[in-house]
Every structure is written in C-alpha cells, then in structure tokens.
Amino acid sequence: MISVTKTFLLLLLVFLVLNGVSQEYDFDIPDEGPKRIEFNGNLDTKWGLLQTRKNSPFYGIQFYDTPDKSDYLSQYRLDYYLDGSYNYKQVGFFMKAYTQYSKEEPLSLSFYELFGSLNFSPRLSMSIGKRRFNWGKGYAFNPSGYVNAEKDPENPDLALAGKTSLYFNYNRSVSSDVLQNFAASAVILPPEAWINQRFAPAGQTGAALKLYFLLRNIDIDLMALLEEDEPSRIGIDFSTNIRENLEIHGEYSYANDEIFYVSDGDISSYNDKGSSLLFGFRYLNRSNTTLIFEYYHNNKGLSENEFADYLNFLQGSLDDGNNESVYRAKLAVPIISNSKTMMRDYLYFKLSRPEPFDIVYSSVSLFAIYNLADNSLLLSPQISYKPYTNFEFLLWPFFMVGHEDTEYGSKQF
C-alpha cells in the first residue's frame, strides 16, 4: 500500500507542476477583499415517543439488563450545531461543531468539520483538516460516496462528520461542443491514530481520486479508492436533466466487499466481488410537488437467508438465558447491523410539497423505504411549520410495517 500511495502522490505532484506551468501566463493578482468572519448555528430540541416491540430479538438484546420493560419509551435531547468561517484573500478557515445534551453530565464537543483552505488560483485549490465530502449523485444512498460518511436514508439531509484529509481540486472550463468542464479531485486519507492514541502505521494511509466531466448537459464522475484495511473500489456516477422538471441520476461501484454473517452461532465473513448500484429520478410537477424515486442494490447487504440466520442467532441467545450468550449477541449487533439498510435491494420514494392548501410557512412530505426481499416497509410522513424567523416545528412519525421475521417488522421500536 505504501508503494501505491507513493505513486499516487508522485502523480499528484506532477499534476500540480504541470498545472502551474499551464497557468504561467494566466495569473491574475486578486483584489484584496475584506476579512470576513461569520458564525451561525442552530439548536434542535427533540422529544420522541417510542412504542416498543418486546417480541423483537433486537429489543431483547438491547434491553436485556433493564428490569422495567415498558410498552412506551420517551427520548429527549438537545442537538447544538455551531458553524464558523473566516475568509481573507485566498485563505479560508471553516468549522462545524456539534454537541448533544440528553442528561445531566459533562458535554462532549465534536468537530464535524475543522479545516483550512487555500486557493492558489481560480482553478486550483487545496484544504487540510477534517472536512465533509459529497461524492455521488443519489439522494438517499451513495454507493460510490467513498469518502463520505454513510448517509442515513431516514434523514439524508442530516449533518454528518467529515474525514481528516489532505484535499486538492483542479477545475477548468473547456471550449468544446462536447466537453464543457473538467475537474480532478485528489484526497489523501491519513489513518486514525491507535498506537498510544497518537500514532498510526504510515502504510495505512489511503487515497481517493475523482475525475469530473461535463459532457454537454450530463455530469459524470469517475472515482477510485485505495486503502490497506478496506477493499479497493472503483465507481462512476452521472446526472442529467431530460426535461426542465425531470432529472435522472445513477451510481455504480465495484469492490471486493467483506460481508459479515452468522454461521453455527458464530460471526463469520466472506469476500464477495460484486457491484453496488443506484438509479433514480427527481420530478417537479406544476403544483410544485417534488417526487424522488430511487432503486438501490447493496452488494454488502445480507441475503434473505443470512438475515433469517441472524435473527435466529439473536433469539437463540435470549432463549439460552445466560449472560455469556447475550454478551456475544451484543457484540455481533454492531458488526452485522452496521448500516441503516442491512439487506440488498431497496426502493426509496419521497413526495414533498411546500405550503399545502395555501397554508403559508408550512410544508409536508412523505417518504418510504421498501425492502424488495422481504416486503417490509418503513413509512414516514412529516409536517413542518415555520411561524417565525429561524424557528421550525416538525411532526415526524415513523411506522415500521412487516412480519416479525422481516427487517422492518423485527425492529425494536
């Protein structure tokens, strides 16, 4: 992996040098703009009422040590986000901090983003630090989002933590009837420190590359990821407007994925070379209603039989009635249930409309995630009302539909 990373860095250096030469006679001294410091933030107050499913093995494992198993649980928390930015000439600094309060204890501050940026020219820029990326064209899923935090399809717009990285981006407009714009992005991903909480092996450094092309009115990205502890990945995505109110998009990713499953009461894994893909569209009608529809195939997901074995393993651990079996099952849950979608094939559907029935400052939406393998369903309507500036009230219920042996029918809530 070290040799691969060195090759990548060498190619990147050559790329930057060639770019500098190409811009030797195309250099403009930027005007000295004013220094700008901006802060903004938001406070989310969340209260939830959860109806428990006591016959769910996930519920039994999660609340095994809880003596009072209630039919309903409540959840209250405060989520606070603070954004800050500083810009002066070609230099910028960006921060997105997050903290959560749910009970009386010391608050822990997390940085979703904390990085500095430098614009060498209108075409070439770089950043270093922790930043979020948005690779891929999908709304609810991004199989080719190699440097993204995994989206939550139940809330795709939720802010997520970025990755510590060294990032370079080159962008150039092209005078051509076919190719109108080209961009190249390179990301160096240092490994997380685990040796004495301060160091990490240099050979675990990862690298990602994205090439962007605007061909007529079609956006196309080619992507690749190289990491020592993860399978190498290659992918492509596209998006285009067929009509003014109709956009289609897709993603494709190929990798040798490691899939974890339960076999004879133990956690096992196997490698499966295969494809993950997404295809969808976004449509806006005359009444200002937006429809988003996506099909998603996840090569890393469990098959129907593997999911059934997983449920039987959890239930068997509870039936044994001893702490050791339950402890083993608790260890298995975060390994196998490491994604919001555990199986392979899904349909995503969302309808949204602002100001229904001419009720100003309001909006409504409805989304569903349908598991094609077991016919289970997550259904969620949402009502939003903004009576004042910078204030929003949300009513957001979730309904899990399916038999007890299905993905959504076996949820603990």
Summary of the structure (lengths in Angstrom):
residues: 413
radius of gyration: 24.0
end to end distance: 43.3
largest distance: 76.3
contacts: 1192
relative contact order: 0.11
helix: 15%
strand: 49%
